[in-house]
C-alpha cells in the first residue's frame, strides 16, 4: 500500500545503514590486522570511518522542497525585520565580530586561520567561553593538552598575567581570582 511508503523507506534506509556499518567493521578489522599502523593511527582511521557513517545518517536531510525552504527563510527574515540588530547565532565574545557576522549560527562551519603564534588558540578560547554561557561547548585540539587549555581559561577568566601564573609569581589577590575563575568555569 502507498500508505506505508514512509515506513518502507525508513526500513530501507535502516538496512542501508546497517550494511555500511558492516562494511566499516570489516575495514576496521583490516586496518588492525594489517599491523601497518600504531594504535593511535588505527583509532583515528577507525573513528573517521565510523563518523562517515554517522554523518550520512544524522547529517543527511535528503531532498528539501524549495517552497518549504523559502517559507522558512521568509519567516526568519521577518523576525530580523521586527528585531533589527538581534544576533542570529551565539555570541562570539567580541562585539565587533558579532555585528559583522550576527553571531555564530547553527549549522555553519567557521575557520580561523593564521601562522603559528598569532593567537588562534586564545581566540578559540574567547569564542568557547562566550558560547559556554549559551550552550554546551566541547574543545577538540591536537595542539595542546587539556591542562594547557584549562590554564589558559583560568588566566583569561581571572584576568591574571599568564607569565606570572606560569612562573608561580601569583599574589593572594591573583590566587583568589584564579580560584573564583575556576568555580565560575566549572559551573
N, C-alpha and C positions, 0 to 999 in steps of 0.2 A: 504494500500500500504506500502511496505517496505520503500519507500522514506520518509515516515512520522514517522519512528520509533523514531527518536530523539525527535520530538515534543510530541509523545505519552509518551515516557519515562519521559520527563520533567513534563508533566501533572500528571502522576502517582506519581512522587516524590513530586510535589507541594501538591497534595491531602494527601499524607502520612504526610507531614509536618503539614498541617492544622489539621489532626487528632491528631498528637502528641501535638500540641498547645491546642487543645480542651481538651485532657486528662490532660495536665498540668494545665489548667484553673480549671478543676474540683478538682485536687489535692490541688491547692492553696485555693480554696473555702473551702475544708475540713479542711485545716490547720487553716485557720482564724476562721471558725465556731467552731472548736473543743475547742477553748479557753484554750488550754494547753500551749501555747507559748505567750510570750510578743510580742509587735510589732516588735522589732528588730530581734528576733529569727524568726518570721514569714516572715519578709522581706528577711532575709538571706536564709531561706529554699526556698522561692519563687524564689529568684534570681538563686539559684543553679538549680532548676528545669528548669527555662527558659534558662539558659546558656547551659544546657544539650541539649535542642532542637537546640539552635543556633550552638553549636559545631558540631552537626550532620549535619547541613545544610551547614555551612561555611567551617568547617574543613574536612569534609568527601570528599575525592577525588575520592573514588571508586577505581576500578582496574586500574593499570597503567602498560602497557606492558613493560617488561624488556628491550626490544630493544629500546624503547623511552628513558628510564632512562639511559641506557648505553651510548647512543648517547650524551645526555646532559652532562653526567659525563665526557666523553672524552673531550668535548669542555671545560669544567671547568678545567680539568687537563692541557689541552693545554694552557689555559690562565695563569695558575700558572707557567708553564714551561717558558713561554715567559716573565713573570714578576715575577721572584722569589722574595720572601720576602714580596710580596704585601699582605695586610690583606684581608681576605675573608669576614670579617664582620665589625662591628662597633668597633672603638677604645674603649678600656676599661678605658683608663685614666692611665693605668700602663703599661709602655713599655715592661717590662719583661714578664708580663702576655700575652700581645699581641703576643710576639714572641712564647710563648708556645702554645696558642690556636688559633692564627691567627685572633683574634678579636671575638666579639660576632656575630655569624652567625644567619641569619633569620631562623625561624622555629625550632630553638634549644631551649631547656629548661635548664637553668643554676641554680644550687642550691648553696647557700653559707650557710654553717652551722657552728655553734660553740656555746660555752657556753655563757650565758648572760655576757655582759660587755666586750666581746672580740673585738668589733668594726665592727660587721656585718652591722649595720645601717650606720655607717660612710663610710664603703667600698661601700655600695649600693649607697650612695650619690656621691661618686667619679665616679662610673660607670654611674649613671644618668647624671651627669654633662658632662662627656665625650660624651655620646650618644646624649645629647641635642644639641650639636654642629653639629650633623649629621642627626638628625631626631626628631620627636616629642616624648616626654617621659612622661609617667604617673607613679606616685608612688602610690602604694596601700599598706597601712600598718595598722595593727590593734594594733600596738605597741605604736605609738606616735601621738600626734595631729599635724595638719598642721602647727601650729605656731612653733613647735619644729623643724620640717623639714625645714621650712623657715629660722629659726635662724641658724641652722647648715650649711645650704647652704651659707648664708651670711658670716658666720665666715670663712668657707673654701675658698670662693671666694676672700674675702678681706685679707685673711691671717692674721687674728687678733686672739689674745688669747681668747678662748671660755670662760674661767673663768672670764676674765676682762669684757667681754660683759655681762655675767650672773650677775656679781656683780655691773654693772653700772660704772666700772672704765675705761672709754674709753676717751682717749685724742682727741684733734682736728684732728690730722692726722688719727687716727684709725676711727673716725667718718666719715671723708671724704672718706676713703677707703670702709667703710661699705655702704655708700650711692652710691658710684660708683659701688660696687658689686651688690647692689640692682638693679640699672639701667641695668647692664650687664645681670643679671639673668632674669630680666623681659623681655628683648629683646629675 
